[in-house]
Amino acid sequence: MTDPYYDPNEPPEDAVGPSEPPGHTASSSDPDATTAPWGSLPPQPDTTAAYGPGPSSYPSADGHLEPLPIPVAPTGVENPASDRVRIGLWGAPRSGKTTYLASMAIAAMQQQRHSRSNWVIGGMNPESIEFLNDGVTQLAIQRRFPDATVGLQPLSWSFQGDEPTAGPFRRNRETGFILEVQDVTGEAFRGDEANALRPRVLDQLARSQGLIYLFDPLLDSQRAGEGLNFLYSMLTELNARVRDAGKLHRNRLPHHVSVCITKFDNPEVFRPAVEAGWVTQSQEGNRLPRVPGHQADRFFQWMCDDVRGASARLVRDGLANFFHPTRISYYATSAIGFRLNPQNVFDYRNYLNVEVVDGVRRICTSPVPINVLEPLIDLEKRIRSGGSKLWQR
């Protein structure tokens, strides 16, 4: 039989009476030795020397601050445990994963300028808060790119949103969710059995409900081959894990996927896209160019067929082979956006937002991220609804 739960308000079973401090000897002349009720002991001797100071004697390490409660769920979330969304971030080395995540807070602050939505992002733990703070400082103030991730860094943020509803009344609704992402060094995706991070990365991707895949269209031929190797080796192992767990969806991986064609601001990507007619330009605000959402999947197909070549086509085919095409959405993305003129307007004559100063790549003007927040928010919507790609910007 197992021992009952310990109750600090009850005396030990083998005690005749109340527990007695060391050095106390019961005697017939001590009426309290056998008759005093529990909790009514006479004054006790000083046991500090034997047992150390009591709790009230310890110095205050927190300066008597108010107790810190646990982080609360964002507004609108009734059950935060069920509303946590776990998303895996995936991409080859130097594909821009850390920069992408670091630009989220900037994109959220600028969202209301480009739409009727407003999103506030907050860290759920000190590491996530520090990551956001460092990202804004490095990108917007110091105008430099963050260092690449070393190892595996779990991050968690709350998203509190105010979004327009569908229909003629044009009212906004408050919504919220908690996003869990692991920022993983690209080296972890290598097909190297000696890679200690690889099993942890596979576990994280297998548990994820959605994936953001960063497709770097600027990979040279050698790195493009490495990117294909990273993708295929991870897909085959991920498929085996999910299959063995009985979690496949109609014989394919169950994840919803956002494919981000990164570095849209780079002339090697942007100029061919303009010349091929894929890009439109807003006539309001910063007059930023974009690839319309309803054409983003065809833009990706064109990029793989006509710009990048055989390795990129195999990346495209691998994604369509392992995931349901109806669960994949595509976005032309830039974490730093285009260079703007002194009037804060896009100018096709001078739009490259990166310059080299003393051998270091620097950001020319304050970043205006393009399609950084949208892939995350749209992915969360699809995961919640269980639907397919109904939202593209």
VOGU-3710 file (C-alpha; in Angstrom, 3 decimals, decimal comma):
1> mtdpyydpne> 0,000/0,000/0,000  1,332/3,407/-0,865  1,893/6,017/1,763  -0,821/8,673/2,099  -0,123/12,221/0,961  1,938/14,105/3,487  -0,076/16,664/5,459  2,101/19,205/7,288  -0,798/19,917/9,662  -0,953/16,378/11,013
11> ppedavgpse> 1,550/14,841/13,470  3,494/11,730/12,475  1,624/8,462/13,058  4,276/7,148/15,438  4,182/10,266/17,609  2,564/9,968/21,036  1,730/13,633/21,064  2,805/16,725/19,278  6,231/16,671/17,661  8,856/17,865/20,063
21> ppghtasssd> 11,862/19,967/19,280  15,309/18,488/19,841  16,426/18,689/23,455  12,885/18,601/24,840  12,206/15,676/27,181  8,714/14,826/28,257  8,167/14,396/31,974  5,230/13,703/34,234  5,581/17,218/35,602  5,048/18,718/32,123
31> pdattapwgs> 1,290/18,709/31,654  1,594/19,657/27,989  3,765/16,664/27,134  0,772/14,365/26,701  -2,329/16,492/26,942  -1,649/19,649/24,891  -3,746/19,692/21,721  -1,983/19,846/18,338  -1,086/23,431/17,506  -1,017/24,529/21,194
41> lppqpdttaa> 2,596/23,793/22,033  4,402/25,774/24,731  7,201/28,153/23,718  9,920/26,269/21,834  13,667/26,541/22,382  15,862/28,367/19,868  16,942/25,875/17,195  18,726/28,350/14,946  22,127/26,934/15,745  21,079/23,425/14,815
51> ygpgpssyps> 18,841/24,129/11,836  19,802/27,583/10,549  17,598/30,660/10,289  13,908/30,417/9,550  12,310/31,758/6,366  11,851/35,252/7,795  15,540/35,449/8,609  16,775/35,097/5,005  17,823/38,312/3,229  15,437/39,514/0,534
61> adghleplpi> 16,821/38,722/-2,929  14,075/40,526/-4,866  13,950/43,803/-2,948  10,452/42,931/-1,664  8,965/43,219/-5,162  5,394/42,200/-5,858  5,141/38,528/-6,883  5,251/38,068/-10,666  2,239/36,185/-12,093  2,502/33,785/-15,009
71> pvaptgvenp> 2,095/35,287/-18,523  -1,566/35,610/-19,468  -3,177/34,616/-22,752  -3,779/37,344/-25,349  -7,138/39,078/-25,505  -9,814/36,946/-27,093  -8,241/33,587/-26,288  -10,581/31,561/-24,108  -8,439/28,454/-23,864  -4,773/29,327/-24,336
81> asdrvriglw> -3,657/25,702/-24,186  -5,780/24,768/-27,189  -4,997/28,033/-29,002  -1,256/27,592/-28,978  -0,022/27,221/-32,526  3,274/25,446/-33,047  4,976/26,442/-36,286  8,307/25,190/-37,553  10,661/27,527/-39,417  12,592/25,788/-42,128
91> gaprsgktty> 15,270/26,800/-44,587  18,803/26,227/-45,778  21,770/28,015/-44,170  21,822/31,752/-44,926  18,250/31,709/-46,234  17,352/34,486/-43,762  15,473/32,672/-40,972  16,719/34,831/-38,098  16,229/38,067/-40,055  12,714/36,979/-40,981
101> lasmaiaamq> 11,754/36,427/-37,339  13,490/39,598/-36,187  11,449/41,684/-38,659  8,084/40,463/-37,306  7,759/43,215/-34,697  8,530/45,925/-37,253  5,983/44,463/-39,662  3,363/44,367/-36,898  3,914/48,031/-35,998  3,557/49,034/-39,653
111> qqrhsrsnwv> 0,536/46,828/-40,370  -2,067/49,502/-39,682  -0,483/51,728/-42,332  -1,118/49,153/-45,031  -4,456/47,663/-43,971  -7,296/47,952/-41,487  -5,667/45,336/-39,275  -3,570/45,986/-36,192  -1,405/43,364/-34,526  0,556/43,581/-31,276
121> iggmnpesie> 3,267/40,980/-30,634  4,538/40,246/-27,135  7,105/37,748/-25,887  5,869/34,966/-23,627  9,236/34,469/-21,932  12,377/36,573/-21,351  14,221/35,008/-24,298  11,411/35,853/-26,717  11,134/39,427/-25,402  14,874/39,898/-25,784
131> flndgvtqla> 14,750/38,472/-29,313  12,118/41,036/-30,364  13,955/43,921/-28,705  17,257/42,960/-30,297  15,604/42,516/-33,692  14,100/46,017/-33,695  17,348/47,557/-32,450  19,525/45,819/-35,008  17,273/46,230/-38,060  15,674/49,638/-37,481
141> iqrrfpdatv> 18,225/51,546/-35,384  21,628/50,027/-36,082  20,474/49,011/-39,589  22,441/45,821/-39,637  21,479/42,207/-40,092  21,246/40,011/-36,986  23,789/37,272/-36,505  22,836/33,844/-37,736  21,331/31,498/-35,173  23,666/29,101/-33,400
151> glqplswsfq> 21,973/25,973/-32,133  18,247/25,719/-31,458  16,328/28,545/-29,805  12,686/28,001/-28,688  10,624/31,185/-28,919  7,020/31,966/-28,008  4,959/35,091/-28,708  1,395/36,249/-28,153  -0,392/37,849/-31,102  -3,235/40,233/-30,271
161> gdeptagpfr> -5,114/41,317/-33,377  -7,857/43,657/-34,482  -9,003/42,528/-37,915  -11,806/43,533/-40,295  -14,634/41,040/-40,671  -16,163/39,929/-43,945  -19,490/41,385/-44,968  -21,028/44,779/-45,659  -20,831/46,204/-42,121  -16,988/46,451/-42,085
171> rnretgfile> -16,622/45,901/-38,368  -13,412/44,723/-36,757  -13,099/41,709/-34,509  -10,596/41,137/-31,741  -8,657/37,910/-31,936  -5,502/36,415/-30,517  -3,289/33,379/-30,493  0,023/32,189/-29,121  2,756/31,287/-31,570  5,557/28,866/-30,781
181> vqdvtgeafr> 8,505/28,819/-33,171  11,945/27,332/-32,928  14,663/29,346/-34,626  17,097/26,667/-35,767  20,479/27,066/-37,395  20,362/26,007/-41,036  23,190/23,587/-40,406  20,748/21,484/-38,387  18,997/20,510/-41,619  22,083/18,836/-43,042
191> gdeanalrpr> 21,797/15,131/-43,750  24,619/14,402/-41,347  24,122/11,645/-38,811  26,692/13,282/-36,543  24,550/16,391/-36,285  23,382/16,427/-32,654  20,586/18,913/-33,386  19,000/16,913/-36,166  16,841/14,591/-33,994  15,547/17,568/-32,009
201> vldqlarsqg> 14,739/19,460/-35,202  12,853/16,465/-36,579  10,884/16,150/-33,336  9,993/19,831/-33,483  8,877/19,668/-37,122  6,863/16,502/-36,480  4,982/18,194/-33,614  4,362/21,368/-35,596  0,947/22,085/-37,054  2,335/24,384/-39,709
211> liylfdplld> 5,631/25,087/-41,434  7,177/28,213/-42,882  9,636/27,271/-45,595  12,039/29,994/-46,699  12,971/29,484/-50,339  16,098/31,442/-51,202  16,089/32,187/-54,959  19,646/33,571/-54,834  21,385/30,308/-54,014  24,224/29,638/-56,439
221> sqrageglnf> 24,395/26,275/-58,147  26,440/24,631/-55,378  24,337/25,995/-52,521  21,160/25,236/-54,476  22,199/21,592/-54,483  22,773/21,767/-50,732  19,351/23,354/-50,282  17,735/20,508/-52,174  19,624/17,996/-50,039  18,473/19,746/-46,832
231> lysmltelna> 14,883/19,713/-48,031  14,679/16,139/-49,276  16,584/14,485/-46,423  14,385/16,231/-43,871  11,184/15,446/-45,769  11,908/11,715/-45,968  12,771/11,442/-42,275  9,854/13,649/-41,264  7,472/11,549/-43,343  8,759/8,368/-41,685
241> rvrdagklhr> 8,208/9,760/-38,190  4,718/11,030/-38,904  3,798/7,821/-40,744  4,998/5,596/-37,909  2,956/7,690/-35,480  -0,136/7,169/-37,643  -0,553/10,907/-38,254  -0,430/11,130/-42,049  -3,323/12,972/-43,694  -4,524/11,184/-46,824
251> nrlphhvsvc> -1,082/9,582/-47,179  0,784/12,886/-47,045  2,206/15,050/-44,296  -0,619/16,831/-42,436  1,081/20,233/-42,084  -0,123/23,509/-43,513  2,775/25,251/-45,245  3,653/28,836/-46,109  6,389/29,042/-48,740  8,160/32,400/-48,636
261> itkfdnpevf> 10,182/33,343/-51,719  12,720/35,453/-49,853  14,861/38,455/-50,865  12,161/39,884/-53,125  13,919/43,265/-52,801  17,143/42,017/-54,402  17,549/43,177/-58,052  18,389/39,619/-59,146  14,891/38,618/-58,039  12,930/41,842/-58,383
271> rpaveagwvt> 14,037/43,010/-61,836  13,195/39,746/-63,666  9,848/39,646/-61,817  9,022/43,190/-62,980  10,068/42,496/-66,551  7,961/39,322/-66,625  4,888/41,235/-65,415  4,443/39,599/-62,029  4,709/42,797/-59,964  2,061/45,414/-59,263
281> qsqegnrlpr> 2,537/48,672/-57,381  0,312/50,423/-54,891  -0,521/54,035/-55,737  -0,927/54,977/-52,090  1,369/55,437/-49,106  4,902/54,202/-49,796  3,817/52,921/-53,246  5,340/49,560/-52,507  5,502/46,877/-55,216  4,149/43,401/-54,542
291> vpghqadrff> 3,288/40,144/-56,242  -0,527/39,842/-55,909  -1,521/37,013/-53,590  -3,637/35,201/-56,151  -0,596/34,992/-58,454  1,996/34,027/-55,840  1,802/30,281/-56,522  2,304/30,815/-60,256  5,130/33,257/-59,493  6,864/30,496/-57,530
301> qwmcddvrga> 6,347/28,050/-60,407  7,849/30,592/-62,829  10,771/31,288/-60,504  11,605/27,587/-60,380  11,101/26,941/-64,117  12,590/30,042/-65,749  14,966/31,620/-63,223  16,548/29,120/-60,864  16,775/25,852/-62,792  16,778/22,134/-62,045
311> sarlvrdgla> 17,471/22,188/-58,281  14,682/24,705/-57,667  12,247/22,627/-59,726  13,012/19,608/-57,548  12,395/21,715/-54,422  9,004/22,696/-55,861  8,202/19,092/-56,805  9,292/17,814/-53,379  6,949/20,199/-51,573  4,027/19,186/-53,795
321> nffhptrisy> 4,908/15,512/-53,377  5,003/15,392/-49,565  2,310/17,991/-48,716  -1,208/18,454/-50,043  -1,017/21,282/-52,619  -4,254/22,703/-51,216  -2,427/23,208/-47,905  0,440/25,228/-49,401  0,423/28,999/-49,864  3,112/31,172/-51,445
331> yatsaigfrl> 4,415/34,671/-50,692  6,992/36,981/-52,254  8,771/38,112/-49,079  11,367/40,626/-47,998  12,407/41,048/-44,366  13,899/44,513/-44,935  11,836/45,759/-47,889  12,907/48,312/-50,494  14,942/51,471/-50,146  12,671/54,514/-50,033
341> npqnvfdyrn> 13,480/58,050/-51,181  13,602/61,051/-48,793  9,821/61,404/-49,195  9,482/57,800/-47,953  8,251/56,599/-51,350  9,492/53,730/-53,528  11,629/54,841/-56,504  12,447/52,259/-59,168  15,676/54,112/-60,002  17,140/53,413/-56,567
351> ylnvevvdgv> 15,420/50,685/-54,588  18,194/48,378/-53,354  18,124/48,638/-49,547  21,562/47,137/-48,838  24,973/48,749/-49,097  28,447/47,620/-48,065  30,242/49,880/-45,586  33,779/48,921/-44,542  33,147/45,411/-45,791  29,920/45,016/-43,763
361> rrictspvpi> 26,448/44,807/-45,286  24,200/47,574/-43,951  20,533/48,460/-44,407  20,133/51,818/-46,137  16,723/53,000/-44,895  14,426/51,881/-42,126  12,995/48,441/-43,016  9,479/48,107/-44,405  9,004/44,306/-44,357  6,899/42,741/-47,109
371> nvleplidle> 4,830/39,603/-46,465  6,513/38,756/-43,174  3,488/38,879/-40,869  0,950/37,649/-43,433  2,344/34,096/-43,849  2,171/33,608/-40,064  -1,338/35,011/-39,597  -2,723/33,186/-42,629  -1,093/29,949/-41,496  -2,706/30,269/-38,071
381> krirsggskl> -6,115/30,832/-39,688  -5,791/27,734/-41,826  -4,644/25,625/-38,882  -7,553/26,836/-36,741  -10,162/26,248/-39,424  -8,612/23,093/-40,848  -9,088/24,689/-44,241  -6,926/25,212/-47,275  -5,320/28,303/-48,747  -8,171/30,782/-48,584
391> wqr> -6,091/33,781/-47,532  -3,350/35,227/-49,664  -2,136/38,800/-49,747
//
